[in-house]
């Protein structure tokens, strides 16, 4: 989305673009957490995730 980085001449639009990108990043993070939980919940008995990060 290179067009969102060209808003230096428009302060309001720059703020909106920045906040919009932050909102989208937060939504994506929440979706990934939910997807991760669903994958862990449907894992067959005896299996485990490899290279898992500490929480």
C-alpha positions as CSV (number, residue, x, y, z in Angstrom):
1,X,0.0,0.0,0.0
2,X,2.6,2.6,-1.1
3,X,-0.2,5.2,-1.6
4,X,-0.7,5.3,2.2
5,X,2.9,6.5,2.7
6,X,2.5,9.5,0.5
7,X,0.4,11.6,2.8
8,X,3.0,14.0,4.2
9,X,1.3,17.1,2.7
10,X,-2.0,16.1,4.3
11,X,-1.8,15.9,8.1
12,X,-5.3,14.7,8.7
13,X,-5.0,12.0,6.0
14,X,-1.6,11.0,7.5
15,X,-3.2,10.5,10.9
16,X,-6.1,8.5,9.4
17,X,-3.7,6.3,7.4
18,X,-1.5,5.7,10.4
19,X,-4.4,4.8,12.7
20,X,-5.9,2.6,10.0
21,X,-2.7,0.6,9.6
22,X,-2.5,0.2,13.4
23,X,-6.1,-0.9,13.6
24,X,-5.5,-3.5,10.8
25,X,-2.4,-4.8,12.4
26,X,-4.2,-5.2,15.7
27,X,-7.1,-7.1,14.0
28,X,-4.7,-9.3,12.2
29,X,-2.8,-10.1,15.4
30,X,-6.1,-11.0,17.1
31,X,-7.1,-13.3,14.2
32,X,-3.7,-15.0,14.3
33,X,-4.0,-15.6,18.0
34,X,-7.5,-17.1,17.5
35,X,-6.3,-19.3,14.6
36,X,-3.3,-20.5,16.7
37,X,-5.6,-21.4,19.6
38,X,-7.9,-23.3,17.2
39,X,-5.0,-25.2,15.8
40,X,-3.7,-26.2,19.2
41,X,-7.2,-27.2,20.3
42,X,-7.7,-29.6,17.3
43,X,-4.2,-31.2,17.6
44,X,-4.4,-35.0,17.8
45,X,-3.7,-36.5,21.2
46,X,0.0,-37.0,21.8
47,X,1.1,-34.5,19.3
48,X,2.9,-31.2,20.2
49,X,3.9,-28.0,18.4
50,X,7.6,-27.8,17.4
51,X,9.6,-24.7,18.0
52,X,6.9,-23.1,20.0
53,X,7.7,-19.8,21.7
54,X,7.3,-19.3,25.4
55,X,4.1,-17.4,26.4
